[in-house]
Amino acid sequence: MNILQVNNVTKAYVNHLALDNVSLEVREGEIFGLLGPNGAGKTTLIRMINQITAPDSGEIMLYGNRIKASDVSLIGYLPEERGLYKKMKAGEQAIYLAELKGVKPSVAEAKLREWFEKFDIIGWWDKKVEELSKGMQQKIQFITTVLHEPKLLIFDEPFSGFDPINANMLKQEIISLKAKGATVIFSTHNMESVEEICDSIVLIDKAKNILQGSVRDIKQNFKSNEYEIIVPSGIENFDMLLPEGCSLLRSENNGDTDVHILKIEKGKNAQLLGNILQVADIVSYREVLPTMNDIFIKTVQGYE
Amino acid sequence: MNKIKIIIKREYLTRVRKKSFLVMTILGPLLISALWVIPIFLSQATDSQSNIIVVDGTGVKEKDAAPLFEGKLRSDKNVKIEYMNDLDKAKLLLKEGSTEAVLSITRINGMPPIKSFWYHGDNEINALAMQDIETQISTLFKDYYLKYNCGVSDSAIAFINNPKVDFYSENINTGERTFREIKMVLGVALGFMIYFFIFLFGSQVIRSVSEEKMNRIVEVLVSSIKPTQLLIGKLVGIALVGLTQFLLWIVLTFAVVTAVQNAMPERFASVQQGKITMNEQIANAEQLSEPTNDNPDIIQGLFSINYSVVIGCFLFFFITGYFLYGSLFGAVGSLIDVDTDGQQFTLPITIPLIIAMVCLPTIMNNPSGPMAFWLSIIPFTSPIIMMMRIPFGVPGWQILLSAGLMLITIWGSVWMSAKIYRTAILLYGKKITYKEIWKWLRFKN
């Protein structure tokens, strides 16, 4: 089932078109990556899902119904530009933000204390935020995003500004939120994290949805029959071993071994491997799938 | 609605619990009381008395006429007078430094027939003391002249010196007396309070809005609550802080003044005594009019004011004035970011307030003239100017017109500010121009 559906959404600002007839869907329980270059319209889309701005046309559906004001309690949002009141005490501030999401103060306090314990910042409960380190502030921001146990979590560039330890913690928390049944949307430039944790993605560029699907499918679609073969160095006339339909793209010597990148047509693998095995052992042989980073760059450049 | 309450609560509590709120609450009444108490203390300070030796050489030995001024110049809070016959001796004392100045008065041929010389050491003579004595001498000389050269009676001279003529004015329709001065004081005080309140708490709105934008917490907030609700909650919260503070000031000022008066009754009693004796002197001198006393006038004047109208209008213009400017200040606050300040946007908004204050004297001279009328109708100056006019009595239709325009303008300004606010708070690191704001306002959502 789709938790979120964006249907033909268009949004124009004074000087430019931010989203042009964008549609996408997010299945319940998945981790969904919202990718795109800067200024593509990701934040605009996220703000519309959070009802901070409204689409000019099109609609946004949550659980099959048009999104409405009371749905804010179902959504947890960590914006790209995020911060806290510097002069307010950490605990008090977290309760305030939870209250705005519709959590009763007494309930909020009990839950917050648990989270503060978990993240080892309970000693800072009564300290002003300005006295906390940046890492601690990020922890509080994360806690206030998830405290009301939203069904849908939206993280806009969550890894920017996080130190490696906190970034890793965030990654683990996102995975554990998914395990508990939450759906997570996050926009990022960090393609490694996309490969690691995303189930599906959408790629937005110049206000348009230009690529969408599960990470696995997309990788399959973008593969170009490239293989990497590693053999002991010193094979003479390696070219001669290639059957018809195979071509050598590039080679590299790594001391004891040679790494060759080949383009191999379907059905020629067996012949190639047979040829090589006659003269040498094969150290490693694998298909080279494009990285999300490659796909991202290729698609965006191709689109432009 | 419930969420607006949460916003109001936070805005109110965080401010009221601040140290600066406590400091302002205590300092405010002290400053206001000081304005009232210090002049009384200063007027009684005696340490500025100058010692002056007067050598009066106006006596004419041959005619056996006594000197004109000897024994007649009075010592007071500015001067302490001693008389001597020998000028040289007096000068010697001056050189020794045991007196501040020597005044030698001599008779000459001519008109006026006296001439005075001041002698002083390295320090110049206290100007107040000089002026004091010179006035006394001139008055005494005038009295002599009137008495001996013109044959005017003592009582007539006393009257000439204090020709207090009372002027009464009354409204021909109601037959009531008008008390211009009292109304002026009240009008200016009320206008000032509104001006002060708008500036003090309007600037808090700017700071509060821009702080949320610069902290980058605003986007988290507006994902839970509509920007307009956030702005309204903020305006109401700060207004309540302002009202709390004003209420505390009024109560504390009253308490401080009463306490000071009770602690040192003799000082204040003497001030009042002084006033009364002066009034008595005047009253005795004037045979032509009935003797009157100031105090009943003030009380009568204060009673002549329609307080239900004054208080009602004050509350109305106090609150609407704040909301009009507060909403605009909110929009200005949303335009401020870490690297841009809001000066260029604040100035145009504060100009009407400044105009109102600059026009104050003109309006006080003619509280129902065209300038007063227009400025009390135009919404941006009306909270201050209308309040200044109210004690003088303003026709009902003018108050209603002004109030109606005010409400319409507030509606417009809140609408406009909300539009600017909700766009600008999410615009980071971008310099915003007037042209851009104009586009936002015309842009349909």
Interface residues (C-beta under 8 A of the other chain):
Chain A: V14 N15 R47 N50 Q51 I52 A54 A69 V72 I75 Y77 L78 P79 E81 R82 G83 L84 Y85 K86 K87 M88 Y96 L97 E99 L100 K101 Q141 T144
Chain B: K3 I6 I7 R10 T14 E211 E212 N215 R216 I217 E219 V220 L221 V222 S223 S224 I225 K226 P227 L426 Y428 E436 K439 W440 F443 N445
